[in-house]
Amino acid sequence: MGLFGGVLFVFLLLLSIVLHEAGHMVCARRAGGKVTEFFVGFGPRLWSFRRGETEYGVKAIPAGGYVKIIGMTDLEPIEEEDIPRAFYTKPLGARLITLAAGSIVHFLIALFLFTLIPMTFGKQKQDLTGTVGSVTACIKQTPGDCQAGDPASPAGQAGLRVGDKIVSIDGKPVDSWEGDNSVTKGLGAAKAGESLNIVVLRDGARVPITVVPQTGNKSVDKTKVQLGTMIGINAPAAYKERLNPIAAIGDGLGQFGSVAKGSVQGLIDIPKSIPKLFSQTADSDKPRTDDTPVGIVGMTSLSGGIIHNNGYGAFLGFVASINLFIGIFNLLPLLPLDGGHISIALYEAVRTRIARFRERPDPGRVDLNKMMPIAFAFLAVFVGLSLLLIAADIANPLKFPS
């Protein structure tokens, strides 16, 4: 499953890149521009074919893709007959849409997947209102099933039932299984061996119940035994429910906003995470923490674990999140990213309007040669960080489920 998941992730990521570049190409052509190349990858050409005025193909380094639009920059000569179709001659609106089209495609992919997942695979739901989902037979002191030495469940002995809704613990109201006024927090504050007064709502009536909590095994292995002070009840189990298209769209928009916010915060946190990434790469004996960025190698290796442990719905959510992150990253106002070209186009438009207002000559286009040192510096940082991430993903990979 690990190899299959990795291959599937790489395929979908390359497909996203193809659609990204197709977005640029379609918008450029609709604006009357000329596209001469459409390639996936960089470096030496492996395979290509020509259709009309555009050459399509694949290059050796699968690190992205590009479309070549005539007149995108002033750094290359333009044939005389192509000047009317040059990108810089097109209206500002058409240029901005063309430049942003790649990120817009990533956003649409993410929104499509976030909407598809709850319709196809279902959305996880759980009743966390304080209702008792199950009453255990014992408080486990050892791994596995209840054994002779394990004390009986205090909740079962006191008469708590599945379906009871806990409304107060020792006089303090509770309204859920999570949060400040939660069942979990109320039970956690109790002391083993001391009576606990619980009021439950049963068949519309309030029923007082006295329970004496027990202490579970203190082992650090949370998957094998129960821990801490408890009475032997659990919240209702989570379940999947498929949403109708209208509800799925609303849920997809909510997921989109939540992941977008997290992606922006992730970009902001990258600089301060680099020292930690260095130390964890050098010292591979210590497990890598989940507050460090992950590169393409790490994402690929995690994909199989996501499918195996959480299914294809979670995997598609992972792919959607990566697309959303790429779309936001690509809009950063730095060359050679699309966001850098958008910033320059807007700057030129504002500068031209100011000159017009002051009745001065049009200052013309920005000299991109002067911007190249900044672009090369960004590329150097980007390549350096990419190599560091590859080294970290190999030397000290992030483990699932982090």
C-alpha positions as CSV (number, residue, x, y, z in Angstrom):
1,M,0.0,0.0,0.0
2,G,2.9,2.3,0.7
3,L,4.4,2.1,-2.8
4,F,1.0,2.3,-4.4
5,G,0.0,5.3,-2.3
6,G,3.3,7.1,-3.2
7,V,2.9,6.4,-6.9
8,L,-0.8,7.6,-6.8
9,F,0.2,10.8,-5.0
10,V,3.0,11.6,-7.5
11,F,0.6,10.9,-10.4
12,L,-2.1,13.2,-8.9
13,L,0.5,15.9,-8.2
14,L,1.8,15.8,-11.8
15,L,-1.8,15.9,-13.0
16,S,-2.4,19.1,-10.9
17,I,0.7,20.6,-12.4
18,V,-0.6,19.8,-15.9
19,L,-3.9,21.5,-15.1
20,H,-2.1,24.4,-13.6
21,E,-0.2,25.1,-16.8
22,A,-3.3,24.4,-18.9
23,G,-5.0,27.2,-17.0
24,H,-2.3,29.6,-18.0
25,M,-2.4,28.4,-21.6
26,V,-6.2,28.6,-22.0
27,C,-6.4,32.1,-20.6
28,A,-3.5,33.3,-22.6
29,R,-5.0,32.0,-25.8
30,R,-8.4,33.5,-25.0
31,A,-6.8,36.8,-24.6
32,G,-5.2,36.5,-28.1
33,G,-1.7,35.6,-26.9
34,K,0.7,33.1,-28.4
35,V,1.8,29.9,-26.5
36,T,4.8,28.2,-28.1
37,E,5.7,25.6,-25.4
38,F,3.8,23.5,-22.9
39,F,6.1,21.2,-20.8
40,V,5.9,19.1,-17.7
41,G,9.3,19.1,-16.0
42,F,12.5,21.0,-16.6
43,G,15.9,20.3,-18.1
44,P,16.6,18.0,-21.1
45,R,13.6,17.2,-23.4
46,L,12.6,13.6,-23.2
47,W,9.6,13.6,-25.5
48,S,7.5,16.1,-27.3
49,F,5.2,16.7,-30.2
50,R,3.9,19.8,-32.0
51,R,0.2,20.7,-32.6
52,G,-0.4,24.0,-34.3
53,E,2.0,26.7,-32.9
54,T,2.5,24.9,-29.6
55,E,5.1,22.2,-28.7
56,Y,3.9,19.8,-25.9
57,G,6.2,17.5,-24.1
58,V,8.0,16.1,-21.0
59,K,11.4,17.0,-19.6
60,A,13.8,15.1,-17.5
61,I,13.3,16.8,-14.1
62,P,9.8,16.3,-12.7
63,A,9.9,19.4,-10.5
64,G,7.0,21.3,-12.0
65,G,6.1,22.6,-15.4
66,Y,5.8,25.7,-17.6
67,V,4.1,27.3,-20.6
68,K,6.0,29.7,-22.7
69,I,3.9,32.7,-23.6
70,I,5.3,35.1,-26.1
71,G,5.9,38.5,-24.5
72,M,5.6,37.4,-20.9
73,T,8.9,39.2,-20.1
74,D,11.3,41.5,-21.9
75,L,14.2,39.1,-21.4
76,E,13.9,37.4,-24.7
77,P,13.5,38.8,-28.3
78,I,10.1,38.8,-30.0
79,E,9.6,38.3,-33.7
80,E,8.1,41.3,-35.5
81,E,5.0,39.4,-36.5
82,D,4.4,38.3,-32.9
83,I,4.4,41.7,-31.3
84,P,0.5,42.2,-31.7
85,R,0.1,38.9,-29.8
86,A,2.7,39.6,-27.2
87,F,1.5,39.2,-23.6
88,Y,2.4,42.7,-22.5
89,T,0.1,44.2,-25.1
90,K,-3.0,42.6,-23.6
91,P,-5.3,44.5,-21.2
92,L,-4.4,44.4,-17.6
93,G,-7.5,42.3,-16.6
94,A,-6.6,39.6,-19.2
95,R,-3.0,39.5,-18.0
96,L,-3.9,39.2,-14.3
97,I,-6.4,36.4,-15.0
98,T,-3.8,34.6,-17.1
99,L,-1.1,34.9,-14.4
100,A,-3.5,33.9,-11.6
101,A,-5.0,31.0,-13.6
102,G,-2.6,28.4,-12.2
103,S,-3.4,29.1,-8.6
104,I,-7.1,29.4,-9.4
105,V,-6.9,25.9,-10.9
106,H,-5.3,24.6,-7.7
107,F,-8.0,26.3,-5.6
108,L,-10.7,24.7,-7.8
109,I,-9.1,21.2,-7.5
110,A,-9.0,21.6,-3.7
111,L,-12.6,22.8,-3.5
112,F,-13.8,20.0,-5.8
113,L,-12.1,17.4,-3.7
114,F,-13.2,18.9,-0.4
115,T,-16.8,18.8,-1.7
116,L,-16.5,15.3,-3.3
117,I,-15.1,13.6,-0.2
118,P,-18.2,14.0,2.1
119,M,-20.5,13.1,-0.7
120,T,-18.6,9.9,-1.7
121,F,-16.8,8.7,1.4
122,G,-18.9,10.5,4.0
123,K,-18.1,13.0,6.7
124,Q,-17.1,11.8,10.1
125,K,-19.6,12.6,12.8
126,Q,-19.8,11.9,16.5
127,D,-22.3,12.7,19.2
128,L,-20.3,14.7,21.7
129,T,-23.2,16.3,23.6
130,G,-22.4,14.3,26.8
131,T,-24.4,11.2,25.9
132,V,-23.1,7.9,27.2
133,G,-22.1,5.7,24.2
134,S,-20.9,2.6,26.0
135,V,-20.4,1.3,29.5
136,T,-17.3,-0.8,29.9
137,A,-17.3,-4.1,31.9
138,C,-14.2,-3.1,33.9
139,I,-11.5,-0.6,34.4
140,K,-8.6,-2.3,32.7
141,Q,-5.3,-2.7,34.6
142,T,-3.8,-4.9,32.0
143,P,-3.7,-5.1,28.2
144,G,-6.5,-6.9,26.4
145,D,-9.9,-8.0,27.6
146,C,-11.1,-7.7,31.2
147,Q,-9.3,-10.1,33.6
148,A,-9.8,-11.3,37.1
149,G,-7.7,-8.6,38.7
150,D,-9.4,-5.7,36.9
151,P,-12.0,-3.8,39.0
152,A,-15.6,-3.8,37.8
153,S,-16.9,-0.7,36.0
154,P,-18.0,1.8,38.5
155,A,-20.5,3.2,36.0
156,G,-22.0,-0.2,35.4
157,Q,-22.3,-0.9,39.2
158,A,-23.9,2.5,39.8
159,G,-26.5,2.0,37.1
160,L,-25.4,4.3,34.3
161,R,-26.8,3.2,30.9
162,V,-26.0,3.7,27.3
163,G,-28.1,6.7,26.1
164,D,-28.0,8.6,29.4
165,K,-27.0,12.2,28.9
166,I,-24.7,13.6,31.6
167,V,-25.8,17.1,32.6
168,S,-23.8,17.7,35.7
169,I,-20.8,16.3,37.7
170,D,-20.6,17.2,41.4
171,G,-23.0,20.1,40.8
172,K,-21.0,21.5,37.9
173,P,-23.0,21.6,34.6
174,V,-21.5,19.8,31.6
175,D,-22.6,20.1,28.0
176,S,-20.3,17.9,25.9
177,W,-17.4,15.4,25.9
178,E,-14.9,18.1,24.9
179,G,-14.2,21.7,25.9
180,D,-14.1,23.6,29.2
181,N,-17.5,22.3,30.5
182,S,-16.9,18.7,29.4
183,V,-17.6,15.2,30.8
184,T,-13.9,14.4,30.3
185,K,-12.7,17.4,32.3
186,G,-15.2,16.7,35.1
187,L,-14.2,13.1,35.4
188,G,-10.5,13.9,35.2
189,A,-10.8,16.2,38.2
190,A,-12.3,13.4,40.3
191,K,-10.3,11.4,42.9
192,A,-10.2,7.7,42.9
193,G,-12.1,6.1,45.7
194,E,-14.2,9.2,46.5
195,S,-17.9,9.4,45.6
196,L,-18.9,11.4,42.6
197,N,-22.4,12.7,42.2
198,I,-23.6,12.6,38.6
199,V,-26.9,13.8,37.2
200,V,-28.1,12.3,33.9
201,L,-31.1,13.0,31.7
202,R,-32.9,9.7,31.1
203,D,-36.3,9.5,29.3
204,G,-36.8,13.2,29.9
205,A,-36.2,13.0,33.7
206,R,-33.1,14.0,35.7
207,V,-31.7,11.0,37.5
208,P,-29.0,11.4,40.2
209,I,-26.3,8.6,40.3
210,T,-23.4,8.2,42.7
211,V,-20.3,6.7,41.3
212,V,-16.9,5.8,42.9
213,P,-14.1,6.3,40.3
214,Q,-11.2,3.9,39.9
215,T,-7.7,4.4,38.7
216,G,-6.6,2.8,35.5
217,N,-3.2,1.5,34.6
218,K,-0.5,4.2,34.4
219,S,1.4,2.7,31.5
220,V,2.5,5.1,28.7
221,D,1.1,2.7,26.1
222,K,-2.3,4.3,25.6
223,T,-3.3,1.8,23.0
224,K,-3.4,-1.2,25.4
225,V,-4.8,0.0,28.7
226,Q,-7.0,2.7,30.2
227,L,-5.2,5.6,31.9
228,G,-6.1,7.9,34.8
229,T,-9.1,8.3,36.9
230,M,-12.3,7.0,35.3
231,I,-15.7,5.4,35.8
232,G,-15.9,3.2,32.7
233,I,-17.9,5.1,30.1
234,N,-17.1,6.3,26.6
235,A,-18.6,8.8,24.2
236,P,-20.6,7.4,21.3
237,A,-18.4,6.0,18.5
238,A,-17.7,8.2,15.5
239,Y,-19.5,7.3,12.2
240,K,-19.5,8.3,8.6
241,E,-22.5,10.0,7.0
242,R,-22.7,10.9,3.3
243,L,-23.8,14.5,2.7
244,N,-26.1,15.6,-0.1
245,P,-24.6,18.0,-2.7
246,I,-25.8,21.2,-1.1
247,A,-24.5,20.2,2.4
248,A,-21.3,18.9,0.8
249,I,-20.6,22.3,-0.9
250,G,-21.1,24.1,2.4
251,D,-18.8,21.6,4.1
252,G,-16.2,21.9,1.3
253,L,-16.2,25.7,1.6
254,G,-15.6,25.3,5.3
255,Q,-12.7,22.9,4.8
256,F,-11.3,25.2,2.2
257,G,-11.3,28.1,4.5
258,S,-9.8,26.2,7.4
259,V,-7.0,24.6,5.3
260,A,-6.3,27.9,3.6
261,K,-5.8,29.6,7.0
262,G,-3.5,26.7,8.1
263,S,-1.5,27.0,4.9
264,V,-0.9,30.7,5.4
265,Q,0.2,30.1,9.0
266,G,2.5,27.3,7.7
267,L,4.2,29.6,5.3
268,I,4.7,32.2,8.0
269,D,6.2,29.6,10.4
270,I,8.7,28.1,7.8
271,P,11.6,30.5,8.7
272,K,11.5,29.7,12.5
273,S,11.1,26.0,11.8
274,I,14.4,25.7,9.7
275,P,16.8,25.6,12.7
276,K,14.7,22.8,14.2
277,L,14.7,21.0,10.8
278,F,18.5,21.2,10.7
279,S,18.9,19.7,14.2
280,Q,16.5,16.9,13.6
281,T,18.1,16.1,10.3
282,A,21.5,15.9,11.9
283,D,20.3,14.0,14.9
284,S,18.2,11.2,13.3
285,D,18.0,9.3,16.6
286,K,15.4,11.7,17.9
287,P,11.9,11.5,16.3
288,R,11.1,14.3,13.9
289,T,8.3,16.6,15.3
290,D,5.2,17.5,13.3
291,D,5.9,21.3,13.5
292,T,8.5,21.1,10.8
293,P,7.8,21.3,7.1
294,V,7.7,18.2,4.9
295,G,9.1,18.0,1.3
296,I,7.9,16.0,-1.7
297,V,9.7,12.9,-0.5
298,G,8.0,13.0,2.9
299,M,4.6,13.6,1.4
300,T,5.0,10.7,-1.0
301,S,6.0,8.4,1.8
302,L,3.2,9.5,4.0
303,S,0.6,8.8,1.3
304,G,0.6,5.1,1.7
305,G,0.1,5.3,5.5
306,I,-2.8,7.7,5.0
307,I,-4.6,5.3,2.7
308,H,-3.9,2.3,4.9
309,N,-5.0,3.9,8.2
310,N,-7.7,6.4,7.1
311,G,-8.8,5.4,3.6
312,Y,-9.0,7.1,0.2
313,G,-11.2,9.9,1.5
314,A,-8.4,11.1,3.9
315,F,-5.9,10.6,1.0
316,L,-7.9,12.9,-1.3
317,G,-8.2,15.4,1.5
318,F,-4.4,15.3,1.7
319,V,-4.1,15.9,-2.0
320,A,-6.6,18.8,-1.8
321,S,-4.6,20.4,1.0
322,I,-1.4,20.2,-1.0
323,N,-3.1,21.8,-4.0
324,L,-4.4,24.6,-1.8
325,F,-1.0,25.2,-0.3
326,I,0.7,25.3,-3.8
327,G,-1.9,27.7,-5.0
328,I,-1.3,30.1,-2.1
329,F,2.5,29.7,-2.3
330,N,2.4,30.5,-6.0
331,L,0.8,33.8,-5.3
332,L,3.6,35.1,-3.1
333,P,4.8,38.5,-4.6
334,L,8.2,37.1,-5.5
335,L,9.7,36.4,-8.9
336,P,9.7,33.9,-10.6
337,L,6.4,32.9,-9.0
338,D,3.2,34.0,-10.7
339,G,2.5,36.3,-7.7
340,G,5.7,38.2,-8.6
341,H,4.5,38.8,-12.1
342,I,1.1,39.8,-10.8
343,S,2.7,42.3,-8.5
344,I,4.8,43.8,-11.3
345,A,1.7,44.1,-13.6
346,L,-0.2,45.9,-10.9
347,Y,2.8,48.2,-10.1
348,E,3.1,49.1,-13.8
349,A,-0.6,49.9,-14.0
350,V,-0.6,52.1,-10.9
351,R,2.6,53.9,-12.0
352,T,1.0,54.5,-15.5
353,R,-2.2,56.0,-13.9
354,I,-0.2,58.2,-11.6
355,A,1.9,59.5,-14.6
356,R,-1.3,60.1,-16.5
357,F,-2.9,62.0,-13.6
358,R,0.2,64.2,-13.3
359,E,0.2,64.6,-17.1
360,R,3.6,63.1,-17.5
361,P,4.9,60.5,-20.0
362,D,4.1,56.8,-19.4
363,P,7.1,55.4,-17.5
364,G,6.7,52.1,-19.5
365,R,7.5,48.6,-18.2
366,V,9.6,47.6,-15.3
367,D,13.1,46.6,-16.2
368,L,13.1,42.9,-15.2
369,N,16.9,42.8,-15.5
370,K,17.1,44.9,-12.3
371,M,14.8,42.3,-10.6
372,M,16.9,39.3,-11.5
373,P,19.2,39.4,-8.4
374,I,16.1,39.2,-6.1
375,A,14.6,36.4,-8.2
376,F,17.9,34.4,-8.1
377,A,18.2,35.0,-4.4
378,F,14.7,33.6,-3.9
379,L,15.5,30.6,-6.1
380,A,18.6,29.9,-4.2
381,V,16.7,29.9,-0.9
382,F,13.9,27.8,-2.4
383,V,16.3,25.2,-3.8
384,G,18.3,25.1,-0.6
385,L,15.2,24.6,1.5
386,S,14.0,21.9,-1.0
387,L,17.3,20.0,-0.6
388,L,17.2,20.3,3.2
389,L,13.6,18.9,3.1
390,I,14.7,16.0,0.9
391,A,17.6,15.3,3.3
392,A,15.3,15.5,6.3
393,D,12.6,13.3,4.7
394,I,15.3,10.6,4.0
395,A,17.4,10.8,7.2
396,N,14.6,11.4,9.7
397,P,11.2,11.0,8.0
398,L,8.0,12.2,9.6
399,K,6.1,9.1,10.9
400,F,2.4,8.5,10.4
401,P,0.0,9.7,11.9
402,S,1.9,13.1,12.4
